[in-house]
Amino acid sequence: MHFFITGATGYIGSVCAEKAIAEGHTVHGLSRTEAGDAKLKALGVVPIRGDLSSFDTLTQESAKADVVLHCAFTHDFAGGKFEESVRIDCEAINALAKGLKGSGKRLIVSSVSGGRLADPNGGEIDETAPADENFPLKARMASERYAMEKNKEGIRVSLLRIAAFVYGRGGSTFIPWLIAKAHSARVSLYIGDGSQKVTTLYIDDAATLYLAVAKHATGGIFNGSGSTTTTAKEIAEAVGTLLNVPVRSVTTEEAVKDENLGPILSLVMGTQYRSSNKKAREELGWKPTGIDLPTDVAYGSYIEYATKVAQNA
């Protein structure tokens, strides 16, 4: 198949591109810079210069593709800017869908596992869980609704709700952030008793899930979940082990005000959220096999990152 991937130079998108190339597919990937071009060429990907506002380019490339993976999103959590990121995301989805309209080809759109009402009994939730209207970043749900509406235009749209804690290969959104802040403060924090269970997903498992959806799914929503048993305290302890710093508990109020966590990390570390992968396993034959998050953080791929943080301090 021929893939077009937005976010191809990013954390998840680059591994999706790597694995697609390894399977013999051809890949075009969106790139904003010469450095991005070089990274993609090294993977065997044809770089396409542009960004999420290059609407004509997005439409032209999606029209050429058998499958489009929309992995890009501007993670700017500053006041007012997140809503702008969502607006741009919707416009990018529209441009991608325009190129696929009436073709029956696949558009796979990335979303987040947060923003759904948790099970009051602490269990896992599936893809039918209702939206949490009190979720601070609920604006992202607009992208979900907008993308799924495109099914009416003759496109097979699938939505992947990816775990907040994607990890592995020394990267991620939140894990490096936690490491850097803990190094600066010389302490690794968790909230309350730290028993909150979070959803995690190993990066290579994330990429194989995207490809499984590309090859097998006729559409619909899938949770990108590897494990739902890791606790916030275990993550903090793993960071503490990695950096050789103490680990301690704080209240939610302290965490939100503390520079070590702040409002966003307090949200992801302080909220129990368990997203079931049953649908992906049963319908796609997908099975996560990656190393667990605490082990990888404490003893695995994040050692090099921690060393760089220490050197740059």
Secondary structure, 3 states (H helix, E strand, C coil): CEEEEECCCCHHHHHHHHHHHHCCCEEEEEECCHHHHHHHHHHCCEEEECCCCCHHHHHHHHHHCCEEEECCCCCCCCCCHHHHHHHHHHHHHHHHHHHHCCCCCEEEEEEECCCECCCCCCCCECCCCCECCCCCCHHHHHHHHHHHHHHHHCCEEEEEEECCEEEECCECCHHHHHHHHHHHHCCEEEECCCCCEEEEEEHHHHHHHHHHHHHHCCCEEEEECCEEEEEHHHHHHHHHHHHCCCEEEECHHHHHHCCCCHHHHHHHHHCCCCECCHHHHHHHCCCCCCCCHHHHHHHCCCHHHHHHHHHHC
